Amino acid sequence: MTGGESYKPASLSGREVEIIELVAAGLSNQTIAQQLEISKRTVDNHISNILTKTSTDNRVALVRWALRWGKVCINDVNCCALPAPSDEIVS
């Protein structure tokens, strides 16, 4: 791994995925808080927890992780579903 990029999936809540989508859209924590009608401190805590769960070091690494694992779609990039694990592929 380089740059704090994680190559393993993480168990995230629906709210955490929602926050990742807003981070990927380029919103600040304050703007995310206003949009979700929660406090900025709550957003800060969510992002801290998300960074820990995803083993990423910063917002850029988090967005890269989210793209890799299909958690976000940015301008039609990475909008395809992830392939099924090899034991579920049907010929």
N, C-alpha and C positions, 0 to 999 in steps of 0.2 A: 504494500500500500504506500501511496505517496500523498503528501499534502493533506493527511488526515482523512482521506477518502476511504469509506468503509465498503467492503465487498460482501457484507452479510445483511440479510433482512432484519428488520426490527418490528416489534409489536407496538403499533401506535394507535391511539384513540382516534375517533372521528374528528374531534376538535383539533388534535395535533396535526392531522393530515390537512385540515382546513387552514391552519396557521402556516404550514409549509407552503400551501398553494399561494397564500398571500405574500409570504416572503419571496417566493419565486416570481411573483408579479412585481416585485421591487418595492413593496410598501414598507415603510418604517414601522417600528413597534408602536409608536403613537398612533399612526394611521390605522394599523390593524386593530388596536384597542378601540378606536372610535367606530370603525366599521362593525366590529363584533359587539359593541356596547359593553365592553369589559374594561377594567383598569389596565394601564400600561404595565404596571407591576405584574399583573396576572399574565400578560403576554410575555414579559421578560422571563417569568418562571416557566411558562410553557416552552419557550425557545431553549432555555437552559436544559430542561428535561429532554427535549427532542435531540439536542446536540449530544447529550449523554447517551441516549438510547441508540442513536445512529452512529456513535463513535466518530462524529465529525467535530472539527475544531472551530468552524466559523460558518457564516451564512452561505458563502460561495460553495464550500465543501458540502453543506447540507443540500443545496439545490442540485449539485452534481449527483449526490446520493439519491435524491428524490427522482431525478431523471432516469438514473440507472435502474431503479426498482419500480418504475412506472407509477410513482405516487403523484406526479404532476405532468401536465402537458403544456408546453410553451410554444405558441405559434405553430402548431401542428408538428412540433418536434417530439418524438418519442410518444406518439399517441396510440401506438399499437399495444395490444395486450402482450404481456410477457409470455414467452413460450411455456408450454406445459413441461413439468419435469419429465425426464426421459422415460421413466417407468409408466407415464400416463399417455404417451404418444401412441396413437392408433394408426396402423398402416393401412 
